[in-house]
């Protein structure tokens, strides 16, 4: 772990990233919706969970392998799909794909990506999961699914928690547009971050490459961005969800579930994966944290579909807490973005290595070397019982 001493955890990565990228880029990643109460709630809910370690136990080698949709992965976490990653570092999605392939773990690709999905799939080597923001145009929707299947994506997400664009005051105050407009303010901010500016100038303004081929007659990054913005970010009807299930023949995850009733509805439509998520607290500031919602959803699903989770997971210890509460997989977002911003393409591998060692250390510390054996019996009763779950007995 080459950078472990200088950048040993999420907070150090975030501080280094702030030194490396312009303010409008930092705020795009860091910001939440509204007053950012939801973002703080995500962190507080995870911090409120305590684990009762067991020291007088056999000490076997740590085994953090997991199985998702019948495939074994060597890491219990993956890279969440994140839009406009190229704004953080040029072609950053490909760095995530390569790191995920090397570590044998899932890596998501957003419809709002800045690379071609086919190139990403080749780099991911079968570890790619495609995140569909259902476009208004059903022909575009169907072609995206066809391309994802032909490219060899292992699974697909359908995102339902963006019925409208989030109210994000930081981006609004910064005048952020996608792609960013060149203004005196953005030029001044970029000049203070020469490393990022040189890399971005060399690569060109980030554009929505996967959606670009559908923007017929439109040239330039701004025109493609306007087309993409007009296609994505809308309510997804149940009829559309059923149609997507009919079109996609592989494993299909509904992303953005925060209520057991939605999980039940998804299963009834044939979805075999549930992703508990509040979109990184970037949509509804009053939403509960996913870790609070997780236990009720796990109980409602009852093993009929795989249940994964994202939003606010910043460390390997956070990942372990989610497994204790019933998650079958965890996706991490901002920690990978900060590592990319801090270290460029090398940051993807650093984030994988850091999270891996944090998970390994957490399992060793609590006396549960086999991740698959984690359950609520490992949680401790404290002054603040584990949020969203019945308080378990101490063992």
C-alpha positions as a Markdown table, in Angstrom:
| # | Residue | x | y | z |
|---|---|---|---|---|
| 1 | Unk | 0.0 | 0.0 | 0.0 |
| 2 | Unk | 2.2 | 2.7 | -1.4 |
| 3 | Unk | 0.1 | 5.7 | -0.2 |
| 4 | Unk | -1.1 | 4.2 | 3.1 |
| 5 | Unk | 1.0 | 6.2 | 5.4 |
| 6 | Unk | 0.2 | 9.6 | 3.8 |
| 7 | Unk | -3.5 | 8.9 | 3.0 |
| 8 | Unk | -4.6 | 6.2 | 5.4 |
| 9 | Unk | -8.4 | 6.8 | 5.5 |
| 10 | Unk | -11.4 | 8.5 | 4.1 |
| 11 | Unk | -10.8 | 11.8 | 5.9 |
| 12 | Unk | -7.2 | 12.1 | 4.7 |
| 13 | Unk | -8.3 | 11.4 | 1.1 |
| 14 | Unk | -11.0 | 14.0 | 1.3 |
| 15 | Unk | -8.6 | 16.6 | 2.6 |
| 16 | Unk | -6.1 | 15.8 | -0.1 |
| 17 | Unk | -8.7 | 15.8 | -2.8 |
| 18 | Unk | -9.8 | 19.3 | -1.7 |
| 19 | Unk | -6.2 | 20.5 | -2.3 |
| 20 | Unk | -6.2 | 18.9 | -5.8 |
| 21 | Unk | -9.4 | 19.8 | -7.5 |
| 22 | Unk | -11.3 | 23.1 | -7.9 |
| 23 | Unk | -13.9 | 24.1 | -5.4 |
| 24 | Unk | -16.8 | 23.5 | -7.9 |
| 25 | Unk | -15.5 | 19.9 | -8.5 |
| 26 | Unk | -15.1 | 19.2 | -4.8 |
| 27 | Unk | -18.6 | 20.5 | -4.0 |
| 28 | Unk | -20.1 | 18.4 | -6.8 |
| 29 | Unk | -18.8 | 15.2 | -5.1 |
| 30 | Unk | -19.1 | 16.3 | -1.4 |
| 31 | Unk | -22.4 | 18.0 | -1.5 |
| 32 | Unk | -25.8 | 16.7 | -0.5 |
| 33 | Unk | -29.3 | 18.0 | -1.1 |
| 34 | Unk | -30.9 | 20.9 | 0.9 |
| 35 | Unk | -29.3 | 21.6 | 4.2 |
| 36 | Unk | -27.4 | 18.3 | 4.0 |
| 37 | Unk | -29.1 | 16.9 | 7.0 |
| 38 | Unk | -29.5 | 13.6 | 5.2 |
| 39 | Unk | -25.8 | 13.4 | 4.5 |
| 40 | Unk | -25.0 | 14.0 | 8.2 |
| 41 | Unk | -27.7 | 11.4 | 9.1 |
| 42 | Unk | -26.0 | 8.8 | 6.9 |
| 43 | Unk | -22.8 | 9.2 | 8.9 |
| 44 | Unk | -24.4 | 9.4 | 12.3 |
| 45 | Unk | -26.5 | 6.3 | 11.7 |
| 46 | Unk | -23.4 | 4.3 | 10.9 |
| 47 | Unk | -21.5 | 5.8 | 13.8 |
| 48 | Unk | -24.3 | 4.8 | 16.2 |
| 49 | Unk | -23.8 | 1.1 | 15.5 |
| 50 | Unk | -21.5 | -0.7 | 18.0 |
| 51 | Unk | -20.0 | -4.2 | 17.6 |
| 52 | Unk | -19.3 | -6.4 | 20.6 |
| 53 | Unk | -15.9 | -8.0 | 19.9 |
| 54 | Unk | -15.2 | -11.6 | 20.9 |
| 55 | Unk | -11.6 | -12.3 | 21.9 |
| 56 | Unk | -11.7 | -15.8 | 23.3 |
| 57 | Unk | -12.3 | -17.5 | 20.0 |
| 58 | Unk | -10.4 | -19.6 | 17.4 |
| 59 | Unk | -8.2 | -17.4 | 15.2 |
| 60 | Unk | -8.6 | -18.5 | 11.6 |
| 61 | Unk | -7.4 | -16.6 | 8.5 |
| 62 | Unk | -9.7 | -13.9 | 7.4 |
| 63 | Unk | -12.1 | -14.8 | 4.6 |
| 64 | Unk | -14.0 | -11.8 | 3.1 |
| 65 | Unk | -15.1 | -13.5 | -0.1 |
| 66 | Unk | -18.8 | -13.1 | -0.9 |
| 67 | Unk | -21.2 | -14.6 | -3.5 |
| 68 | Unk | -23.5 | -12.3 | -5.4 |
| 69 | Unk | -25.9 | -13.7 | -8.0 |
| 70 | Unk | -24.0 | -17.0 | -8.0 |
| 71 | Unk | -20.6 | -15.5 | -8.6 |
| 72 | Unk | -17.8 | -15.3 | -6.1 |
| 73 | Unk | -16.1 | -12.0 | -5.5 |
| 74 | Unk | -12.9 | -11.5 | -3.5 |
| 75 | Unk | -14.0 | -8.3 | -1.9 |
| 76 | Unk | -17.3 | -7.6 | 0.1 |
| 77 | Unk | -17.5 | -4.1 | -1.5 |
| 78 | Unk | -17.7 | -2.6 | -4.9 |
| 79 | Unk | -17.5 | 0.7 | -6.7 |
| 80 | Unk | -20.9 | 2.4 | -6.8 |
| 81 | Unk | -22.0 | 3.8 | -10.2 |
| 82 | Unk | -21.4 | 7.6 | -10.2 |
| 83 | Unk | -22.2 | 10.0 | -12.9 |
| 84 | Unk | -19.6 | 12.4 | -14.5 |
| 85 | Unk | -16.6 | 10.8 | -13.0 |
| 86 | Unk | -14.5 | 12.3 | -15.7 |
| 87 | Unk | -15.0 | 15.7 | -14.0 |
| 88 | Unk | -13.0 | 14.4 | -11.1 |
| 89 | Unk | -10.3 | 13.0 | -13.2 |
| 90 | Unk | -10.2 | 12.3 | -17.0 |
| 91 | Unk | -11.6 | 8.9 | -17.9 |
| 92 | Unk | -11.7 | 8.0 | -14.2 |
| 93 | Unk | -14.3 | 5.3 | -14.8 |
| 94 | Unk | -11.7 | 3.2 | -16.6 |
| 95 | Unk | -9.4 | 3.4 | -13.6 |
| 96 | Unk | -12.2 | 2.0 | -11.4 |
| 97 | Unk | -12.8 | -0.7 | -14.0 |
| 98 | Unk | -9.2 | -1.8 | -14.0 |
| 99 | Unk | -8.9 | -1.8 | -10.2 |
| 100 | Unk | -12.1 | -3.8 | -9.9 |
| 101 | Unk | -11.0 | -6.4 | -12.4 |
| 102 | Unk | -7.6 | -6.8 | -10.5 |
| 103 | Unk | -9.4 | -7.2 | -7.2 |
| 104 | Unk | -12.3 | -9.3 | -8.6 |
| 105 | Unk | -15.1 | -7.1 | -7.3 |
| 106 | Unk | -18.1 | -5.4 | -8.9 |
| 107 | Unk | -17.9 | -1.9 | -10.4 |
| 108 | Unk | -20.8 | 0.2 | -11.5 |
| 109 | Unk | -21.1 | 2.4 | -14.6 |
| 110 | Unk | -23.6 | 5.2 | -14.7 |
| 111 | Unk | -25.6 | 6.0 | -17.8 |
| 112 | Unk | -24.2 | 9.5 | -17.2 |
| 113 | Unk | -20.7 | 8.3 | -17.7 |
| 114 | Unk | -17.9 | 10.0 | -19.5 |
| 115 | Unk | -16.5 | 7.0 | -21.4 |
| 116 | Unk | -18.1 | 4.5 | -23.8 |
| 117 | Unk | -19.7 | 1.7 | -22.0 |
| 118 | Unk | -18.1 | -0.9 | -24.3 |
| 119 | Unk | -14.6 | 0.4 | -23.5 |
| 120 | Unk | -15.5 | 0.3 | -19.8 |
| 121 | Unk | -16.8 | -3.3 | -20.0 |
| 122 | Unk | -13.6 | -4.5 | -21.7 |
| 123 | Unk | -11.5 | -3.0 | -18.9 |
| 124 | Unk | -13.8 | -4.4 | -16.2 |
| 125 | Unk | -13.5 | -7.9 | -17.6 |
| 126 | Unk | -16.9 | -9.2 | -16.6 |
| 127 | Unk | -17.0 | -7.3 | -13.3 |
| 128 | Unk | -19.0 | -4.4 | -14.7 |
| 129 | Unk | -22.6 | -3.6 | -13.6 |
| 130 | Unk | -24.5 | -1.1 | -15.7 |
| 131 | Unk | -26.7 | 1.5 | -14.0 |
| 132 | Unk | -29.6 | 2.5 | -16.1 |
| 133 | Unk | -31.3 | 5.9 | -15.7 |
| 134 | Unk | -34.3 | 5.1 | -17.9 |
| 135 | Unk | -34.3 | 7.7 | -20.7 |
| 136 | Unk | -37.5 | 9.3 | -21.8 |
| 137 | Unk | -37.0 | 7.8 | -25.3 |
| 138 | Unk | -37.8 | 4.1 | -25.0 |
| 139 | Unk | -35.8 | 3.3 | -28.1 |
| 140 | Unk | -32.7 | 4.8 | -26.4 |
| 141 | Unk | -33.6 | 2.9 | -23.2 |
| 142 | Unk | -33.8 | -0.4 | -25.2 |
| 143 | Unk | -30.6 | 0.3 | -27.1 |
| 144 | Unk | -28.6 | 1.0 | -23.9 |
| 145 | Unk | -29.8 | -2.3 | -22.5 |
| 146 | Unk | -28.8 | -4.1 | -25.7 |
| 147 | Unk | -25.4 | -2.5 | -25.7 |
| 148 | Unk | -24.9 | -3.4 | -22.0 |
| 149 | Unk | -25.8 | -7.1 | -22.7 |
| 150 | Unk | -23.6 | -7.3 | -25.8 |
| 151 | Unk | -20.7 | -5.7 | -23.9 |
| 152 | Unk | -20.9 | -8.4 | -21.2 |
| 153 | Unk | -22.0 | -6.5 | -18.1 |
| 154 | Unk | -22.7 | -9.0 | -15.4 |
| 155 | Unk | -25.8 | -7.2 | -14.0 |
| 156 | Unk | -27.8 | -4.1 | -14.3 |
| 157 | Unk | -29.2 | -1.5 | -11.9 |
| 158 | Unk | -32.4 | 0.5 | -12.6 |
| 159 | Unk | -32.3 | 3.7 | -10.7 |
| 160 | Unk | -35.7 | 4.9 | -9.4 |
| 161 | Unk | -34.7 | 7.5 | -6.7 |
| 162 | Unk | -34.3 | 10.5 | -9.1 |
| 163 | Unk | -37.9 | 11.4 | -10.0 |
| 164 | Unk | -36.6 | 15.0 | -10.3 |
| 165 | Unk | -33.2 | 16.7 | -10.0 |
| 166 | Unk | -32.0 | 17.1 | -6.5 |
| 167 | Unk | -31.9 | 20.6 | -4.9 |
| 168 | Unk | -28.2 | 21.0 | -4.3 |
| 169 | Unk | -27.3 | 24.5 | -3.1 |
| 170 | Unk | -23.6 | 24.0 | -3.4 |
| 171 | Unk | -23.8 | 23.3 | -7.1 |
| 172 | Unk | -26.3 | 26.1 | -7.5 |
| 173 | Unk | -24.1 | 28.6 | -5.8 |
| 174 | Unk | -21.1 | 27.5 | -7.8 |
| 175 | Unk | -23.0 | 27.9 | -11.0 |
| 176 | Unk | -22.1 | 24.3 | -11.9 |
| 177 | Unk | -23.3 | 23.1 | -15.2 |
| 178 | Unk | -22.6 | 19.7 | -16.8 |
| 179 | Unk | -20.2 | 20.0 | -18.5 |
| 180 | Unk | -18.8 | 23.0 | -16.6 |
| 181 | Unk | -19.1 | 26.3 | -18.5 |
| 182 | Unk | -15.9 | 28.4 | -18.9 |
| 183 | Unk | -16.4 | 31.5 | -16.8 |
| 184 | Unk | -14.0 | 33.9 | -15.1 |
| 185 | Unk | -15.0 | 32.3 | -11.8 |
| 186 | Unk | -14.3 | 28.7 | -13.0 |
| 187 | Unk | -11.1 | 29.8 | -14.7 |
| 188 | Unk | -9.9 | 31.3 | -11.5 |
| 189 | Unk | -10.8 | 28.2 | -9.5 |
| 190 | Unk | -9.1 | 25.9 | -12.0 |
| 191 | Unk | -5.9 | 28.0 | -12.0 |
| 192 | Unk | -5.5 | 27.3 | -8.4 |
| 193 | Unk | -5.4 | 23.5 | -9.2 |
| 194 | Unk | -2.8 | 23.2 | -12.0 |
| 195 | Unk | -2.5 | 19.4 | -11.8 |
| 196 | Unk | -6.2 | 18.9 | -12.4 |
| 197 | Unk | -6.3 | 21.7 | -15.0 |
| 198 | Unk | -3.5 | 20.3 | -17.0 |
| 199 | Unk | -4.9 | 16.8 | -17.0 |
| 200 | Unk | -8.4 | 18.1 | -18.0 |
| 201 | Unk | -7.1 | 20.3 | -20.7 |
| 202 | Unk | -5.1 | 17.4 | -22.2 |
| 203 | Unk | -8.1 | 15.1 | -22.2 |
| 204 | Unk | -10.7 | 17.6 | -23.2 |
| 205 | Unk | -13.9 | 18.7 | -21.6 |
| 206 | Unk | -15.7 | 15.7 | -20.1 |
| 207 | Unk | -18.8 | 14.7 | -22.1 |
| 208 | Unk | -21.5 | 12.0 | -21.8 |
| 209 | Unk | -19.9 | 9.5 | -24.2 |
| 210 | Unk | -22.3 | 6.6 | -23.8 |
| 211 | Unk | -25.3 | 8.9 | -24.4 |
| 212 | Unk | -23.5 | 10.9 | -27.0 |
| 213 | Unk | -24.4 | 8.6 | -29.9 |
| 214 | Unk | -28.1 | 9.3 | -29.4 |
| 215 | Unk | -27.7 | 13.1 | -29.6 |
| 216 | Unk | -28.2 | 13.2 | -33.3 |
| 217 | Unk | -27.4 | 16.5 | -35.0 |
| 218 | Unk | -25.9 | 17.9 | -31.8 |
| 219 | Unk | -22.2 | 18.7 | -31.6 |
| 220 | Unk | -20.1 | 19.7 | -28.7 |
| 221 | Unk | -20.0 | 18.7 | -25.1 |
| 222 | Unk | -22.6 | 21.2 | -24.1 |
| 223 | Unk | -25.1 | 20.2 | -26.7 |
| 224 | Unk | -24.7 | 16.5 | -25.7 |
| 225 | Unk | -25.1 | 17.4 | -22.0 |
| 226 | Unk | -28.3 | 19.3 | -22.8 |
| 227 | Unk | -29.6 | 16.3 | -24.7 |
| 228 | Unk | -28.6 | 13.9 | -21.9 |
| 229 | Unk | -30.1 | 16.1 | -19.2 |
| 230 | Unk | -33.4 | 16.2 | -21.1 |
| 231 | Unk | -33.5 | 12.4 | -21.3 |
| 232 | Unk | -32.5 | 11.5 | -17.8 |
| 233 | Unk | -33.8 | 12.3 | -14.3 |
| 234 | Unk | -37.6 | 11.6 | -14.2 |
| 235 | Unk | -40.1 | 9.4 | -12.5 |
| 236 | Unk | -40.0 | 5.8 | -13.5 |
| 237 | Unk | -43.4 | 4.2 | -13.8 |
| 238 | Unk | -44.2 | 0.6 | -12.8 |
| 239 | Unk | -45.0 | -0.1 | -16.5 |
| 240 | Unk | -41.5 | 1.1 | -17.4 |
| 241 | Unk | -40.0 | -1.1 | -14.7 |
| 242 | Unk | -41.9 | -4.1 | -16.0 |
| 243 | Unk | -40.8 | -3.4 | -19.5 |
| 244 | Unk | -37.1 | -3.1 | -18.5 |
| 245 | Unk | -37.4 | -6.5 | -16.7 |
| 246 | Unk | -38.7 | -8.0 | -19.9 |
| 247 | Unk | -35.9 | -6.5 | -21.9 |
| 248 | Unk | -33.0 | -7.4 | -19.6 |
| 249 | Unk | -32.5 | -11.1 | -19.4 |
| 250 | Unk | -29.8 | -11.1 | -16.7 |
| 251 | Unk | -29.6 | -10.2 | -13.0 |
| 252 | Unk | -31.5 | -7.0 | -12.4 |
| 253 | Unk | -31.3 | -4.7 | -9.3 |
| 254 | Unk | -33.7 | -1.9 | -8.5 |
| 255 | Unk | -31.6 | 0.9 | -7.0 |
| 256 | Unk | -33.0 | 3.4 | -4.5 |
| 257 | Unk | -35.3 | 1.3 | -2.4 |
| 258 | Unk | -36.0 | 2.8 | 1.0 |
| 259 | Unk | -39.2 | 1.1 | 2.0 |
| 260 | Unk | -40.3 | -2.6 | 2.3 |
| 261 | Unk | -43.3 | -1.9 | 0.1 |
| 262 | Unk | -41.0 | -0.9 | -2.8 |
| 263 | Unk | -38.9 | -4.0 | -2.3 |
| 264 | Unk | -42.0 | -6.2 | -2.4 |
| 265 | Unk | -43.2 | -4.4 | -5.5 |
| 266 | Unk | -39.8 | -4.9 | -7.2 |
| 267 | Unk | -39.8 | -8.6 | -6.4 |
| 268 | Unk | -43.3 | -9.0 | -7.7 |
| 269 | Unk | -42.1 | -7.6 | -11.1 |
| 270 | Unk | -39.3 | -10.1 | -11.3 |
| 271 | Unk | -36.3 | -8.1 | -10.0 |
| 272 | Unk | -33.9 | -10.3 | -8.2 |
| 273 | Unk | -31.8 | -7.6 | -6.5 |
| 274 | Unk | -32.6 | -4.7 | -4.2 |
| 275 | Unk | -30.2 | -1.8 | -3.6 |
| 276 | Unk | -31.1 | 0.1 | -0.4 |
| 277 | Unk | -29.9 | 3.6 | -1.2 |
| 278 | Unk | -30.8 | 7.3 | -0.6 |
| 279 | Unk | -28.5 | 8.3 | -3.5 |
| 280 | Unk | -25.7 | 9.4 | -1.2 |
| 281 | Unk | -28.2 | 11.9 | 0.4 |
| 282 | Unk | -28.1 | 13.9 | -2.9 |
| 283 | Unk | -31.9 | 13.8 | -3.5 |
| 284 | Unk | -34.3 | 14.0 | -0.5 |
| 285 | Unk | -32.8 | 15.6 | 2.5 |
| 286 | Unk | -35.5 | 14.2 | 4.8 |
| 287 | Unk | -34.9 | 10.6 | 3.8 |
| 288 | Unk | -33.7 | 8.1 | 6.5 |
| 289 | Unk | -30.2 | 6.7 | 6.1 |
| 290 | Unk | -30.0 | 3.3 | 4.2 |
| 291 | Unk | -28.5 | 1.6 | 7.2 |
| 292 | Unk | -31.6 | 2.5 | 9.2 |
| 293 | Unk | -33.9 | 1.2 | 6.5 |
| 294 | Unk | -31.9 | -2.0 | 5.8 |
| 295 | Unk | -33.1 | -4.4 | 8.6 |
| 296 | Unk | -36.8 | -3.9 | 7.8 |
| 297 | Unk | -36.2 | -4.4 | 4.1 |
| 298 | Unk | -34.1 | -7.5 | 4.7 |
| 299 | Unk | -36.9 | -9.0 | 6.7 |
| 300 | Unk | -39.5 | -8.1 | 4.1 |
| 301 | Unk | -37.4 | -9.6 | 1.3 |
| 302 | Unk | -36.9 | -12.8 | 3.2 |
| 303 | Unk | -34.2 | -14.2 | 0.9 |
| 304 | Unk | -36.3 | -13.9 | -2.3 |
| 305 | Unk | -33.8 | -11.4 | -3.7 |
| 306 | Unk | -30.3 | -10.2 | -3.0 |
| 307 | Unk | -30.1 | -7.1 | -0.8 |
| 308 | Unk | -27.2 | -4.7 | -1.2 |
| 309 | Unk | -26.7 | -1.2 | 0.1 |
| 310 | Unk | -24.9 | 2.1 | -0.6 |
| 311 | Unk | -24.7 | 5.7 | 0.6 |
| 312 | Unk | -22.3 | 6.9 | 3.2 |
| 313 | Unk | -20.0 | 3.9 | 3.5 |
| 314 | Unk | -16.6 | 5.4 | 4.0 |
| 315 | Unk | -14.5 | 2.6 | 5.6 |
| 316 | Unk | -14.1 | -1.1 | 5.9 |
| 317 | Unk | -15.6 | -0.9 | 9.4 |
| 318 | Unk | -18.8 | 0.6 | 7.8 |
| 319 | Unk | -18.9 | -2.3 | 5.4 |
| 320 | Unk | -18.7 | -4.8 | 8.2 |
| 321 | Unk | -21.6 | -3.1 | 10.1 |
| 322 | Unk | -23.8 | -3.4 | 7.0 |
| 323 | Unk | -23.1 | -7.2 | 6.8 |
| 324 | Unk | -24.0 | -7.5 | 10.5 |
| 325 | Unk | -27.4 | -5.9 | 9.7 |
| 326 | Unk | -28.1 | -8.3 | 6.8 |
| 327 | Unk | -26.7 | -6.7 | 3.7 |
| 328 | Unk | -25.4 | -9.1 | 1.1 |
| 329 | Unk | -23.2 | -6.6 | -0.6 |
| 330 | Unk | -22.0 | -3.0 | -0.1 |
| 331 | Unk | -21.2 | -0.3 | -2.7 |
| 332 | Unk | -19.0 | 2.6 | -1.9 |
| 333 | Unk | -19.0 | 5.9 | -3.8 |
| 334 | Unk | -17.3 | 9.0 | -2.4 |
| 335 | Unk | -14.3 | 7.2 | -1.0 |
| 336 | Unk | -13.4 | 6.1 | -4.6 |
| 337 | Unk | -14.0 | 9.6 | -5.9 |
| 338 | Unk | -11.8 | 11.2 | -3.3 |
| 339 | Unk | -9.0 | 8.7 | -3.9 |
| 340 | Unk | -9.3 | 9.4 | -7.7 |
| 341 | Unk | -9.1 | 13.2 | -7.1 |
| 342 | Unk | -6.2 | 12.9 | -4.7 |
| 343 | Unk | -4.0 | 10.5 | -6.8 |
| 344 | Unk | -5.4 | 10.4 | -10.3 |
| 345 | Unk | -5.8 | 7.0 | -11.8 |
| 346 | Unk | -3.6 | 5.4 | -9.1 |
| 347 | Unk | -6.3 | 6.4 | -6.6 |
| 348 | Unk | -8.7 | 3.6 | -7.7 |
| 349 | Unk | -6.3 | 0.9 | -6.6 |
| 350 | Unk | -5.4 | 2.8 | -3.4 |
| 351 | Unk | -9.1 | 2.9 | -2.4 |
| 352 | Unk | -9.4 | -0.8 | -3.0 |
| 353 | Unk | -6.3 | -1.6 | -1.0 |
| 354 | Unk | -7.3 | 0.7 | 1.9 |
| 355 | Unk | -10.9 | -0.7 | 2.2 |
| 356 | Unk | -9.6 | -4.2 | 1.9 |
| 357 | Unk | -7.2 | -3.7 | 4.8 |
| 358 | Unk | -9.8 | -1.9 | 6.9 |
| 359 | Unk | -12.3 | -4.9 | 6.4 |
| 360 | Unk | -9.5 | -7.4 | 7.2 |
| 361 | Unk | -8.6 | -5.5 | 10.4 |
| 362 | Unk | -12.2 | -5.1 | 11.5 |
| 363 | Unk | -12.9 | -8.8 | 11.2 |
| 364 | Unk | -9.8 | -9.6 | 13.1 |
| 365 | Unk | -10.5 | -7.1 | 15.8 |
| 366 | Unk | -14.0 | -8.4 | 16.5 |
| 367 | Unk | -13.1 | -12.1 | 16.3 |
| 368 | Unk | -15.2 | -13.0 | 13.3 |
| 369 | Unk | -12.7 | -13.9 | 10.6 |
| 370 | Unk | -15.4 | -15.2 | 8.2 |
| 371 | Unk | -17.5 | -12.3 | 6.9 |
| 372 | Unk | -20.3 | -14.7 | 6.0 |
| 373 | Unk | -20.9 | -15.4 | 9.7 |
| 374 | Unk | -21.7 | -11.9 | 10.6 |
| 375 | Unk | -25.3 | -11.2 | 11.8 |
| 376 | Unk | -27.1 | -9.1 | 14.4 |
| 377 | Unk | -25.7 | -11.2 | 17.2 |
| 378 | Unk | -22.4 | -9.3 | 16.8 |
| 379 | Unk | -24.1 | -5.9 | 17.5 |
| 380 | Unk | -23.9 | -4.4 | 20.9 |
| 381 | Unk | -26.6 | -2.7 | 23.0 |
| 382 | Unk | -25.5 | 0.8 | 23.7 |
| 383 | Unk | -27.1 | 4.0 | 24.9 |
| 384 | Unk | -28.1 | 4.4 | 21.2 |
| 385 | Unk | -29.2 | 1.0 | 20.0 |
| 386 | Unk | -28.4 | 0.1 | 16.4 |
| 387 | Unk | -30.5 | 2.3 | 14.3 |
| 388 | Unk | -33.3 | 0.6 | 12.3 |
| 389 | Unk | -32.9 | -2.7 | 14.0 |
| 390 | Unk | -34.2 | -4.4 | 17.2 |
| 391 | Unk | -31.6 | -4.1 | 20.0 |
| 392 | Unk | -29.9 | -7.5 | 20.1 |
| 393 | Unk | -28.8 | -9.2 | 23.3 |
| 394 | Unk | -25.1 | -9.0 | 24.2 |
| 395 | Unk | -23.3 | -12.2 | 23.7 |
